[in-house]
Amino acid sequence: MLNALIIGCGDIGIRVGEKLQQRGYSVTAVVRSDNSAAKLKRRGFSTRCEDLDQPMLTLPTISDGCLLFYFAPPTAEGERDLRMSHFLSSLASAPRQPARIVYISTTAVYADSDGSWIDETAPTQPATARGKRRLDAEQQLIEYQHHRATTLSILRVAGIYSASRLPFRQIKARQPILKRVIAPYSNRIHADDLADIAIAAALNTTTSVAIFNASDGRPGSISQYFWEVAAAFALPEPPEITWEAAQQLLSPGMLSYLRESKRIDSRRLTTELGVSLRYPTLELGLQQCVAELEQNGNQTSSH
């Protein structure tokens, strides 16, 4: 029996798990709450409830050849991911190790490139605490892999979008965006493409440690993103403001995001993993979002 274990099984974990089930895998998910476990059981997943903030975890049995996907978010504060520390301490005591670990990281581990292209060889110099926690988790995993009979894939992921992740609330609230002509570069990936990438990173990679940028390879800006979502769903265009006004009106988190400009090079997805994206452009991805919401009878007012 082919087996996969997903640590932190939210939206991306569910997409990965269901795709693996279609390939004949038995999927086990580790989640925090009984409510999450019940939802996953209805999808045919085996489940276990564990609190990743506790030092020692009781992990499900790891079988020979098991694929392990770690999708849990990092610790909420500080510059270290203590959840990863707890998880790896528990995994170290398991009788068997997974054949491969796939970890979702973030492109925030890279330094601001002032709009230049960034590939996987670029230096890691995160500017935010969130990026520092993700880089800490990467480093913990690489150190762990060096001393264990397992292999590792790290996905440095751009902004994820899907029908359930669109900024309807912000657009309807008339949240302003930076003028498109001055907005810095940002990057994105559709959730279904990310799930395909995660599986390819588990199955199509032979190197002991592999790092991949997960992006559609067509950088835009967060302003363009808001504008195109509004256009796709016939919502009012977001008001555009200057940088000076943005510093007065936007949240510290958004301002931090807007202070960086990166173009993520993701060609290794094709050249090394053989991935062909379903939604290589934002236009195609948003068309899928529109169709999904129409099919499900959902309205933008519910978001």
Secondary structure, DSSP 8 states (H G I E B T S, - for coil): -EEEEEES-SHHHHHHHHHHHHTTEEEEEEES-HHHHHHHHTTT-EEEE--TTSS--------TT-EEEE-----SSSSS-HHHHHHHHHHHTSSS--SEEEEEEEGGGB---TT-EE-TTS-B--SSHHHHHHHHHHHHHHHHHHTSS-EEEEEEE-EEE-TTS--HHHHHTT--EE-TTT---B-EEEHHHHHHHHHHHHHS--SSEEEEEES-S--B-HHHHHHHHHHHTT-----EE-HHHHHHHS-HHHHHHHT---EE--THHHHTT----S--SHHHHHHHHHHHHHHTT--GGG-
